[in-house]
Amino acid sequence: MKIAYNSGIFFLQKHGGISRYFCSIINEFIKDKKNIKVFSPIFKNNYLLDLPKDIRKGFYLSRYPIHYLLKNLVENISYFQINNSNYDIVHDTYYSKNILEYKNKKKIITVYDLIHEKFNQLYSNKNLELKKKIIQGSDTIICISENTKKDLTEYYKIDEKKIFVTHLGYDHIIKDYSSFKTDQLNIPKNFILFVGSRYKYKNFRLLLEAYCSNQNIKKDYNIVCFGGDKFSKEEVKNFNDLNIKNRIYYFSGDDTLLSYLYKNAKLFVFPSQYEGFGIPLLEAMAMGCPVLASDIDVFREICKNGVNYFKNNDFNDLSEKLTYLLYSDSQLFSKKELALNISKDFSWKKCSDETYNIYSKL
C-alpha cells in the first residue's frame, strides 16, 4: 500500500492546524516505515520543510503570492505527478479541484469542520459547491471529531458507512523548554492566554469585553495573544478605545514559545463559538494550564469535565467565570490532574494508526 498526499494545504499554509495534522501523522508513518510521499511542487509550509527530503517532492519558497493561476498550476502539476505514479491511495489535503479525477486510485478527504456552512453569512462561500462535490465523490471521509461527523451528515446527507472519526493529537507540544530564553520577549508576569486566529466566530471580541468589564482583572492581568495575524490597525484602534493598549501583547513563534506561555499563563481562554476539534485545549491541559472554554459539543467531546466552561457566546457568564477562577487558586487548579489524564488519551501516534487502518480498509 502506497499513500500519496497532494499539494493543497502545503501550498496555502506556512503553518496552521491542518498542515500540522498532516505532517504529524506523516511523521509517525515515517517512524513506522510506511510507503508515503507528499507531492507539492511549490510549498511554503514549515512543518513539511522539517520532514525528510526523500518523502516530499517539490521546492520550498519562504513566500510567494497565492494567486489563483499559480495555485491552479501547482495543483495541476501535483495531480499529474500522482496520477502517473504507482501510488494506490491519494489523501487530499485541502479540497483540491482535481482530486476526483485520479484514475485507479482510492481517494480520501479529511473534513475538519463545517464552519463555512454554519456561519455562511461570514464568508463568500464561492467554493462550497466544489467542497460538496469532493465530499460526495470521495471513497472515504475522515472527520476529526464526532461532532464534525454529525454536522457533515446533517448538511450533506452522507452515508455514515463511508465516514470515519480520528481524533487529533497534541504531543508536538514541548514539555521541556528549560533552554528557552525569554529575556528579550517582554512577556508579562500575570496574563490570560489566547491562542490562534481572533476573527469572526473565534469570539476574541467577547473575551476583550468580559476582560474590560472587571476593573480588578484589567488592573491585575494582561492578555497575551499567540499566533494568528499580527494586530491589525482596526484591532489597535479598538484596544485604544478600550484603554487596554498597554495591557495586551502579541507573540508568534514555535512550539517552544507556546509551551512556555501555557506553562506560565494564569488561565487559557478558548471562547470560540464553534470548532472542528480544538488542539490548543489539549496542549493547555497537557501543560497543566487551567482552561476556560465555550460550552460547545465538540469541546465536551474532547475535554469532558477536565476544563471549566462558560455558556457559549454569553458575555455575563464569561465575565463571572473569569472572576471566579482568576481569584480562587483552589478552583483554578481543581481540574489539573483530571485534565492531564484526559489529554493522555490523545496522541499523533494514535491518530496515525487509526488513519492507516482506514487506508487499509480501502
C-alpha positions in Angstrom: 0.0 0.0 0.0 1.4 3.3 -1.1 -0.1 6.6 0.0 0.3 10.0 -1.7 -0.6 13.4 -0.4 -1.2 16.3 -2.8 -0.1 19.9 -2.6 -3.3 21.6 -1.3 -2.6 22.8 2.2 1.1 22.9 1.9 0.9 25.5 -0.9 -1.5 27.6 1.1 -0.3 27.4 4.8 3.1 28.5 6.2 1.9 26.9 9.4 -1.5 26.1 10.9 -3.7 23.3 12.3 -4.4 21.4 9.0 -0.8 21.3 7.8 0.2 20.3 11.3 -2.2 17.4 11.3 -0.9 16.0 8.0 2.8 16.5 8.9 2.2 14.9 12.3 0.7 11.7 11.0 3.2 11.6 8.2 6.0 11.9 10.7 4.5 8.9 12.5 4.3 6.9 9.3 7.9 7.7 8.6 8.8 6.2 12.0 6.8 3.1 11.1 8.5 2.9 7.7 5.2 3.3 5.7 5.4 4.0 2.0 4.3 7.6 1.7 5.1 10.7 -0.3 4.0 14.3 -0.5 3.7 15.8 -4.0 3.8 19.6 -3.6 5.7 21.2 -6.5 6.0 24.5 -4.6 5.3 24.9 -0.9 5.9 27.3 1.9 4.9 25.1 4.8 7.4 25.0 7.7 6.1 21.6 9.0 6.7 20.0 5.6 10.1 21.6 5.4 11.1 19.8 8.6 10.2 16.4 7.2 12.9 14.3 5.4 13.6 15.4 1.8 13.0 11.9 0.4 9.3 11.9 1.3 8.5 15.2 -0.3 8.6 16.1 -4.0 8.8 19.8 -4.5 10.6 23.1 -3.7 10.4 25.3 -0.6 9.9 29.0 -1.1 9.5 31.1 2.0 7.0 33.4 0.4 5.0 33.9 -2.8 1.7 35.4 -3.8 -1.2 33.0 -3.5 -2.7 33.8 -6.9 -5.3 31.5 -8.4 -3.3 31.0 -11.5 -0.2 29.8 -9.5 -2.4 27.7 -7.3 -4.0 26.0 -10.3 -0.6 25.4 -11.8 0.7 23.8 -8.7 -2.4 21.7 -8.2 -2.2 20.5 -11.9 1.4 19.5 -11.6 0.7 17.7 -8.3 -2.2 15.9 -10.0 0.0 14.9 -13.0 2.8 13.6 -10.8 0.5 11.5 -8.6 -1.7 10.3 -11.4 1.3 8.9 -13.3 2.8 7.3 -10.2 2.2 3.8 -8.8 0.6 5.2 -5.5 -2.6 3.4 -4.6 -4.3 6.0 -2.4 -4.5 9.8 -2.6 -5.3 11.7 0.6 -6.4 15.2 -0.4 -5.0 17.8 1.9 -7.5 20.6 1.2 -10.4 20.3 -1.3 -8.3 20.2 -4.5 -10.2 20.8 -7.7 -9.0 17.6 -9.4 -9.0 15.1 -6.5 -11.8 13.1 -8.1 -10.1 12.8 -11.4 -7.5 10.3 -10.4 -7.7 7.0 -12.2 -7.3 3.7 -10.5 -6.6 5.3 -7.1 -8.7 5.4 -4.0 -9.5 9.0 -2.9 -9.7 10.2 0.8 -10.7 13.6 2.1 -10.5 14.9 5.7 -13.3 17.2 6.8 -12.2 19.4 9.6 -15.3 21.4 10.3 -18.5 22.8 8.8 -17.7 26.5 9.7 -18.4 27.9 6.2 -21.8 26.1 6.2 -22.8 27.1 9.8 -21.5 30.6 9.5 -22.3 31.2 5.9 -23.1 34.9 6.5 -19.4 35.5 7.4 -17.9 34.0 4.2 -18.3 34.3 0.4 -18.6 30.5 0.2 -17.8 30.5 -3.5 -16.1 27.1 -3.2 -18.9 25.3 -1.3 -20.1 23.5 -4.5 -16.6 22.1 -5.1 -16.4 21.0 -1.5 -19.8 19.3 -1.7 -18.7 17.5 -4.9 -15.5 16.3 -3.4 -17.1 15.1 -0.2 -19.8 13.2 -2.1 -17.3 11.7 -4.6 -14.5 10.6 -2.3 -14.2 6.9 -1.5 -13.8 7.6 2.2 -14.1 10.6 4.5 -12.2 11.2 7.7 -13.7 13.6 10.3 -11.6 14.9 13.2 -14.4 14.7 15.7 -17.8 13.0 16.3 -19.3 16.5 16.2 -17.9 17.2 12.8 -19.3 13.9 11.6 -22.7 14.8 13.0 -22.6 18.2 11.2 -21.4 16.6 8.0 -24.3 14.1 7.8 -26.7 16.9 8.7 -25.5 19.3 5.9 -24.5 16.8 3.2 -26.6 13.7 3.9 -23.5 11.4 3.5 -23.8 7.7 4.1 -22.3 7.2 7.5 -20.6 3.9 6.4 -18.0 5.9 4.5 -17.2 8.2 7.4 -14.6 7.5 10.0 -13.5 9.6 13.0 -9.9 10.1 14.1 -9.2 12.5 16.9 -6.1 14.7 16.6 -3.0 14.7 18.8 -1.2 17.3 20.8 2.2 15.8 21.6 4.1 18.2 19.4 4.0 20.4 22.4 7.3 20.7 24.2 7.3 19.9 27.9 11.0 20.7 28.5 11.6 24.3 27.5 14.3 24.9 30.1 16.8 26.1 27.5 14.3 28.6 26.1 15.4 32.2 26.6 12.7 34.9 27.1 14.9 37.8 28.1 14.1 39.9 25.0 10.5 39.0 24.6 9.0 41.2 27.2 6.4 38.6 28.3 4.3 40.0 31.2 4.1 38.1 34.5 0.4 37.8 35.1 -1.5 37.1 31.9 -4.6 35.4 30.3 -3.6 33.5 27.2 -5.4 33.4 23.9 -4.1 31.2 21.0 -4.8 31.4 17.3 -6.9 33.4 15.0 -9.0 36.2 16.6 -11.6 36.8 13.9 -15.3 36.1 13.2 -16.6 33.0 15.2 -13.4 32.9 17.3 -15.1 35.4 19.7 -12.0 37.3 20.7 -14.0 40.5 21.0 -16.2 38.8 23.6 -13.1 38.0 25.7 -12.0 41.6 25.5 -15.4 42.9 26.6 -15.5 40.5 29.5 -11.9 41.4 30.5 -12.7 45.1 30.4 -15.9 44.8 32.4 -13.9 43.9 35.6 -11.5 46.7 36.7 -9.7 44.3 39.1 -8.9 41.8 36.3 -8.0 44.7 34.0 -5.6 46.0 36.6 -4.1 42.7 37.7 -3.8 40.8 34.4 -2.6 41.3 30.9 -3.8 39.5 27.8 -1.2 37.6 25.7 -2.2 36.5 22.2 -0.1 33.8 20.4 -0.3 33.1 16.7 -2.8 34.3 14.2 -2.2 37.5 12.3 -0.4 40.4 13.9 -2.7 43.0 15.4 -4.5 45.0 12.6 -5.0 48.7 12.6 -8.6 48.1 13.5 -7.7 46.0 16.4 -5.2 48.5 17.7 -7.9 51.2 17.5 -10.2 49.0 19.4 -7.5 48.5 22.1 -7.1 52.2 22.4 -10.8 52.8 22.6 -11.0 50.2 25.4 -7.9 51.7 27.1 -6.0 48.4 27.1 -3.3 49.1 24.5 -0.6 48.6 27.1 -2.3 45.5 28.6 -2.4 43.4 25.5 0.6 41.6 23.8 1.1 39.6 20.6 3.7 36.9 20.1 4.4 34.4 17.4 6.9 31.6 17.3 7.5 27.9 17.5 6.1 25.3 19.9 8.8 26.0 22.5 7.5 29.6 23.0 3.9 28.3 23.0 4.8 25.7 25.6 6.3 28.4 27.8 3.2 30.5 27.5 0.9 27.6 28.5 3.1 26.9 31.5 3.2 30.5 32.7 -0.3 31.7 31.9 -2.7 32.1 34.7 -5.6 30.9 32.5 -6.1 29.9 28.9 -9.4 31.1 27.4 -10.9 29.5 24.3 -14.2 31.4 23.6 -14.8 30.2 20.1 -18.5 29.7 19.1 -17.6 26.6 17.0 -14.7 24.4 16.2 -14.0 21.1 14.4 -11.7 20.0 17.2 -9.5 22.3 19.3 -5.9 21.2 19.6 -5.0 24.2 21.9 -7.3 22.7 24.6 -5.2 19.5 24.7 -2.0 21.5 24.6 -3.0 23.5 27.6 -4.3 20.5 29.5 -1.1 18.6 29.0 1.0 21.6 30.2 -1.0 22.0 33.4 -2.6 25.3 32.2 -6.1 25.9 33.6 -8.7 26.3 30.8 -11.9 28.2 30.4 -13.8 27.3 27.2 -17.1 27.8 25.5 -19.6 25.1 26.4 -20.0 23.6 22.9 -20.4 20.0 21.9 -17.0 19.4 20.4 -15.2 20.7 23.5 -17.3 18.5 25.7 -16.4 15.6 23.4 -12.6 16.2 23.8 -12.2 17.7 27.3 -15.1 16.1 29.1 -15.0 17.6 32.7 -11.3 18.4 32.5 -11.8 22.1 31.9 -14.1 24.9 33.1 -16.9 26.1 30.7 -18.9 29.2 30.2 -22.2 29.5 28.3 -21.4 29.8 24.6 -21.4 33.4 23.4 -22.6 34.6 26.8 -20.8 37.8 28.0 -22.2 37.7 31.5 -21.2 34.1 32.2 -17.8 34.6 30.7 -17.2 37.7 32.9 -18.4 35.8 36.0 -16.3 32.7 35.3 -13.2 34.9 34.7 -13.6 36.5 38.1 -14.5 33.2 39.8 -11.3 31.4 38.5 -8.7 34.2 38.5 -9.2 35.0 42.2 -9.5 31.4 43.5 -6.5 29.2 43.0 -8.3 26.3 44.5 -11.0 26.5 41.8 -8.5 27.4 39.1 -6.4 24.3 39.6 -9.1 21.9 40.7 -9.2 20.1 37.4 -5.4 20.0 36.8 -4.9 16.2 37.3 -8.1 15.2 35.6 -7.2 17.4 32.6 -3.7 15.8 32.3 -5.2 12.3 32.4 -7.8 13.1 29.8 -5.1 14.6 27.5 -3.2 11.3 27.6 -6.0 9.6 25.5 -4.9 11.7 22.5 -1.6 11.4 20.5 -0.4 11.7 16.9 0.6 8.0 17.1 -2.9 7.0 17.9 -4.2 9.3 15.1 -1.8 7.9 12.6 -2.6 4.3 13.5 -6.3 4.9 13.1 -5.7 6.7 9.8 -3.6 3.9 8.4 -6.3 1.4 9.4 -8.7 3.4 7.3 -6.3 3.3 4.4 -6.1 -0.5 4.8 -9.9 -0.8 4.6 -9.7 0.6 1.1 
